[in-house]
Amino acid sequence: MSEAGGGRGCGSPAPQRAPWSLVATAAALCLVTATSVWTAGAAPMTREEKQRLGNQVLEMFDHAYGNYMDHAYPADELMPLTCRGRIRGEEPSRGDVDDALGKFSLTLIDSLDTLVVLNKTKEFEDAVKKVLRDVNLDNDVVVSVFETNIRVLGGLLGGHSLAIMLKEKGEYMQWYNDELLQMAKQLGYKLLPAFNTTSGLPYPRINLKFGIRKPEARTGTETDTCTACAGTLILEFAALSRFTGATIFEEYARKALDFLWEKRQRSSNLVGVTINIHTGDWVRKDSGVGAGIDSYYEYLLKAYVLLGDDSFLERFNTHYDAIMRYISQPPLLLDVHIHKPMLNARTWMDALLAFFPGLQVLKGDIRPAIETHEMLYQVIKKHNFLPEAFTTDFRVHWAQHPLRPEFAESTYFLYKATGDPYYLEVGKTLIENLNKYARVPCGFAAMKDVRTGSHEDRMDSFFLAEMFKYLYLLFADKEDIIFDIEDYIFTTEAHLLPLWLSTTNQSISKKSTTSEYIELDDSNFDWTCPNTQILFPNDPLYAQSIREPLKNVVDKSCPRGVIRVEESFRSGAKPPLRARDFMATNPEHLEILKKMGVSLIHLKDGRVQLVQHAIQAASSIDAEDGLRFMQEMIELSSQQQKEQQLPPRAVQIVSHPFFGRVVLTAGPAQFGLDLSKHKETRGFVASSKPYNGCSELTNPEAVMGKIALLQRGQCMFAEKARNIQNAGAIGGIVIDDNEGSSSDTAPLFQMAGDGKDTDDIKIPMLFLFSKEGSIILDAIREYEEVEVLLSDKAKDRDPETESEPQSADQTTSGSQEVDGESPEDSSLNSHSESSSPATTDNAAAGASPSQEKIGLAGFETECTYFDEDEEQSETEEDSNPNVSWDQEDQPLHPIVADWNEDMRAIKMLKKALMKKKIVIKKGEL
């Protein structure tokens, strides 16, 4: 979720706080002072250009929100590829991701205050009426306490905050009588049973109807929760208490925060990722600023801003000092072990840490904010979006991108703090990439793989709650917003809470009772905006000088400070057995393994599993040798995976009315034309007869010069390829015969050969799961002629060709180099149980973070550089100024001129999907 704050981090803290109106004014003055210095260093963007971009953001929001309301409401979220609502229980489970869905029209509630920020007050009034009329909070469904708090409770409170503001203005919401607040209070009481633990930390999940631990609740047996899950409650719960006068909510949230603070690791002042809610023991002892911890730090600082309690600021500053001491390795932010903070816990970063530069702005620490933000921007320029995780040498680790808003958030706050027009250009790039790569006829689709450009049938509610809010505010002038944004603070979901809550119903607040000003220890407040001349030296090129060394960090530079080891290996001695020399059939090797405490297990599928028990080693030195051997084996296995694995491919529908907007993740084949090295293949599709392609085709004239569609099963993939090639097909797509299978829930499938020489197969072959294949089949039923592009990654759409549908004899081809690599199942598993299991059995390409098993991290001794030849093609494409979609003078209306026609097509496609199960049963495929 989004993680940075309301732009009010300036002003010296003191035990006795000034009225909040004065504090907000002081913050505004701090930002104004910064702007007056920085804008001298670069040519400002014209008012007209800012207005144009702001209007484009409004149109993009209308496209996303309108399609949700037309095709998904009252469902929780929109599925933009199939143009229907995502209803929990009616779609294949996505695991923990679905815990945000509670059958309470999530996207509508999450979007309420966005409507007001974007000056859509009439739509806001209509939306509030729909929420009050249609939303039920008493559903028998298990939901995440964290997600429900920040999205639903926060959305209701943000909506209430702006509803009463509009009512006071006298034009809209005159009928409103705190109905949203009453719903928020109802929801708050439904969440309270989750706090029924000895520690005060809440259970991670709760049943909205039955609560916790009842048989019908189906939850309450969990023992662990993430730090952010328990520590990201205070803003919403305290606001609910301040609005209603019911102090219980703020009391429970404070107790959870107090417990986390007490359980911090005292020597490092860091917290772990997950904690036992009953004992308070740390379960995962790695610490960072990304997933699992992120908003805990954010809420400590913002609780100080909103509630005026200095203890929250003291805690934040203590943590922040530890973060900058151990985790910050500019421009990187790397996880470390809480007990050994000089030792990195992993060599990759997740996308959620993109919030941190924005939080540093609120803190007042600008220089590292600029550095980290610039590094992230370079990664985005390379991959178009920020991958869900990327390594310290900036390669893709997890390839998904669910349209997260954190980077846009930090961009907005850096612009507010600096006034540097550079950040307006960054925002412009974000808008262009969203329209170019994520926009589909029925909304905006998450990226399944940033390397191929394939889509996922997903548009999360936070995309509307946060992304459009921050992008619009980035380009808006003060007069463009109908209220003063400086009177509010942003929650982690970008919901707005008024600062005047600090003086309302504050009996819980632990304010100092003395009226005398007491000077606090300055050592903890060195960077809390003490003086704009320190933060913003009198040099208009200051920000540019910080960014400049990072311009090429992604492609050419070896990041400094990547590897820090607490202690070096003992000198001289080497492991008695190296992983590369090990043979499972060698008795001498097996005896050495036994001495090192390593056991060898033969699995039924023919693989070999290694497990180390350090306590079974002959000596401590042998145990250390065994640990090193396991580490080497993991690295060796990982290297073999990379050598054997082919990356995912893309099937892009390029004919009318799709024009390349629909991109499907496809599995590669180990035979036939390699799309990463040869020309892409473009052509119209035709079903083969027989459909399984296991014998000579009876309709060669239908597939001649086209891409043949086949069904999986009954013969080898290579045999299918030979049969359609003999019939004159230029390519083949094999569709899974397992009904309901999807790349969203299954690992990447790679088609193997038949054990014979397959050099005779010259055409490309790709594999689609059932869900992705049905999209093409349904398109054929509606439009008869459907043209697709088979390639290593999605190609840029050309708006000039979108007005003229091609006929079946118009086929073109081009070339594109592939970038990236994806691990697949290995033939050798290694486990180490000396502290915790470690395995090399990695998930397939595109697997979610929850699906991947993390191996024991290796110690790197030298810097890893990019292969410039391998990366050159994608880099050139990213920076190509001639792509027609990116032309600055292109007006907005040609980009969206054909959407009405597209929507008619999508409606027909939606009807076809409704009939899909009947068609399959009749065998008409």
Secondary structure, DSSP 8 states (H G I E B T S, - for coil): ------S---S---SS---HHHHHHHHHHHHHHHHHHHGGGS----HHHHHHHHHHHHHHHHHHHHHHHHHTTTSSEEETTTTEEE-TTTS---GGGGGG--SS-HHHHHTHHHHHHTT-HHHHHHHHHHHHHH--S--S-EEEHHHIIIIIIHHHHHHHHHHHHHHHHTSS-TT--SHHHHHHHHHHHHHGGGG-SSSS---SEEETTTBSSSGGG------EEEHHHHHS-HHHHHHHHHHH--THHHHHHHHHHHHHHHTSBTTTTB--SEEETTT--EEE-EE-SSTTTHHHHHHHHHHHHHH--HHHHHHHHHHHHHIIIIIEETTEE--EESSSTTSBS-SEEEGGGGGHHHHHHHHT-HHHHHHHHHHHHHHHHHHSS--SEEETT--EEE--B----HHHHHHHHHHHHH--THHHHHHHHHHHHIIIIIEETTEE-EEEETTTTEEES-B-HHIIIIIHHHHHHHH--GGGSSS-GGGEEE-TT--EEEGGGGGSS-TT-------S-----GGG-TTSS--HHHHS-S-TTHHHHHHGGGTTTTTT---TT----SS---SS---SS-GGG--TT-HHHHHHHHHTTEEEEE-TTS-EEEEE-GGGSSSHHHHHHHHHHHHHHHHHHHHHHHHH----EEEEE-STTTTT-EEEEEB-BSSS--TTTSB-EEEEEEE-SSTT--S--S-HHHHTTSEEEEE--SS-HHHHHHHHHHTT-SEEEEE-SSTT--TTTS----B---SS--TT--S-EEEE-HHHHHHHHHHHHHHS--EEEEESS-----GGGTTS---TT-----B-----------SEEEEE-SSS--------TT--GGG----------S-----HHHHHHHHHHHH-TT-GGG-TT--HHHHHTTHHHHHHHHHHHHHHHHTHHHHHHTT--
